[in-house]
Amino acid sequence: MYGFPAIRSAGILSHEFMHAWMALQPFTVDSMPNIVNEGLCELAAVIYLRHARENATKDWDFALSEKILLEYEQNTDPVYGVGQK
């Protein structure tokens, strides 16, 4: 993720960490519909970004987290966008 702003990287990592966490749980992720699997991971990223926005100490971090959250909100992808709503 070289070149990405830290807040964008952290949002992506929170999504990927959610995949890892779910893989370690006793339920079977393979039997979960993809829209649910990706939707939960996108939700993890949104929760992190909301927390980052609320605790931003720099105007830049606040503005960037707002922009990224708006991208998540407006995402119309049938799995990633709709799944997290």
Secondary structure, DSSP 4 states (H G I P E B T S, - for coil): -TTS-HHHHHHHHHHHHHHHHHHTSSS-GGGS-HHHHHHHHHHHHHHHHHHHHHT--SHHHHHHHHHHHHHHHH---TTHHHHT-
